[in-house]
Amino acid sequence: MQRRDRAIGVACAMGGFLLLAVALAPSLAGRQAFVPADYWLGAVPFAFAQPPAWRQFRSNTLLGDPALLYPPQLWVLRRAIADGEIPLWNRWTRAGEAVLGSGQTGPFAPTTWPILLLPWPHGFAWAALLRFGLLWLGAYLFARSLGLARAWCVAVAAGFGCAPLFAVHFQQLPRATAHVALPWLLLACERLARAAPHGARAWLRAAWPLAPL
């Protein structure tokens, strides 16, 4: 019974990975790319030579940044690493841009590493799986640390996953990556509050609303 209960708990905690693995199965298997590359065909100069069949497919014109900003910059970072160079500067962006300090590429974020290490462009799907799974896991553990029942913990995790800032901007890498850290930051605050002297706990918990800032 205890083993079964533990298995259910693990399944609930890892539910984010399981859900997105089902949703992105074709991309994770390498049959599709989780990149809105069709946006390029609607932009200059490619718009002047669009394939006739392209107009038959739906396209989201709001996904400009995930098509035009992040993949090219991540490609520069990826090529620098593959060539054994230290990626300090991207000379192809505007008048040049520091790579390691760029919020567009986020080279130190673990959710970026699949894009840099896996075959291009299949790493985007695995990075998305990592973003959603880690967000779900962090939110679930945070809710458990508050003593909530397992069903409520799943509801909290689903709420974090469906939050507009995360769901709408899921392919906006800087925003989505920052959002992943939020439940883990709240979990750290809660554990710090429990370890602190009794008089300081109320102050630490009162600082929760400031954690996203």
N, C-alpha and C positions, 0 to 999 in steps of 0.2 A: 504493500500500500504506500509506504514511504517512497519507494523507488518510482512508483507511478505518479505520485504527487510531484516529485522532483522533475520528472520528465515533462509534465504539464507546465510547470513553471519555466523550464528552459524553452519550451515551445512558445510560450507567451512572450518571453523576453526576446526571442529571436524572430518573432513574428514579422517584423519589418523586413528582414532579409528574405523570408519566405514569400511574402506578398509581392515584393518587387521582383524577385526572381521569376515568379510566374508571369508578371506583367511584361518583363523585358526578356523573356526566354529567347525569342528570335535574335535579339541583339547580343545577348550573352553567349549564344551559340555561334556567333560570327556570321549570321545570315543577313543581318541588317546593321546599320550604324546609328547609334543614338545621338545623332547630330542633325540639326535642321538644315542640311546642306541644300535642300531645294530652294532655300531663300536666295542662294547665289544666282539661280537661274532667273529670278525676278528682279535682280539688281543690275545696274550698269557695270560692265559692258555686256554681260552675258544675256541680258534681257533682249538684246537685238537678235539673238540667234537661239531662241528657246525651241526645244524639241516640240513638235505638235502634240505629242502625248502628254507633255508636262501639264497642260491646262486641264486635263481630266482628273488630276489628283488634287486633294485639298492641301492648302498651304497656310501656315500661320505667319502673317506678315509682322507680327509683334516680336518674333524671335530673331531680331536683327543682331543683337549682341552675341547670343550663343553661336551665331554663324560667322559673323564678320570680325569679332574681337577675340574671343577666347581660343578657338582652334588655331588661328595663325600664330598667336603668341605662345601657346603651348607647344606648337610645332618647333618654333625657334628654340625654346628651352629643351625640348626633347632632342633635337639635333645636336645642340651643344654638349649635352650629357653623353650622347652616343659617340661624339668625336673626342671625348676625353677633355673637354674644355670646362672651365669654371664659368657658368652662365651669369656673368655680371652685367652685361649690357645688351640690349636689343636695339640694333641700329635700324631696324625696319619699321619701327613704330614711331610715327610723328617725326620729331627731331631726335629721336633716341630716348630710351627709357631704361632705368635700372630694373633688372629682372628679379633679383632676389627680394627687393622691397616692393614688388608690384602686387597690388591686390587683385589684378586680373588673372595672374597665373597661379599665385599661391603655392610656390614650390615646396614649402615646408609643411603644407597641409597633407595629412595622410590620405585624404580623399582625392588628392591630385595625383598621387603616385601611380595608380593604375593607368592613367593616361600617358604617363611618361615611360612606363616600363613594359606595357603590353603592346601587341601589334596594333598599329594605327589603322583605323580609328576605333577599334573595338574596346579600347580602354575607357571610352566615355560611358559605356553601359555599366561596366564594373565599378567605375567611380560613382555613378548614380546609385547603384546597389549599396555601395559602402556608405554614401551620404544618408540614404533613407534608413538603412539598417542601424547605423550608429545613433542617429537621432531617436529612433524608436527605442533602442536598448537603453540609452541614457534617460529618456523620459520614463520608461518602465521602472528602472532602478531608483530614480528619484521618487516616484510615487510609492514604491515599496519602502523606501527609507522613511516615508511619512506614516507608515503603518496602514496603508490602504489595502483593501481586499484585492485579490488578483484581478477580478473583473474590472474594478475601477482603475487599476494600474494599466490594463490594456486600453481602457477608454482614454486615459491621460496620454498614453503613447500615440493612440490614433489621433487625438486632438492636436498634438504637436506635429504629427505628420500631415494633417490637413490644414494647418495654420496658413492663412493667406500668404504671409511673408515667405513661407517655405514652398508651399504647393504652387503658387503662381510663378514664383521665381526659381523653380526647381532646376532649370537649366542655366540660370544666371549664377555662374559659379561663385563669385565673391559673396553674394547675399546668402546663397544656400549653404556654403561652407561655414560662414559665420553663424548661421542659425543652428547648425549641427552642434556647435559647442555650448549652446544655451542650456539644455537640460543637464549636461555634465557639469557646468558651472554651478547650477542650482544644487546638484547632488553634492558637490564639494562644499558649498556653503552649509548645507544641512549637516554633513558629517563634521565639519569644523565646529558648528554650533553644539553638537552633541559632545564633542571632546573638550569644549571650552568650559571654564568655571561657570557655575550656575548663574551668577550675576551677569555674565556676558552673553548668555544664550539669547536672551530677549533682544539685545542690540543686534546680534548677528542675524537673527531671523527677521528683524525689522528692516535689515539692509537688503533683503531678497529683491524687492522691486528695483533696486539700483543695479543688480547683477547684470542685466542686459546692456547697461550703459558702459 
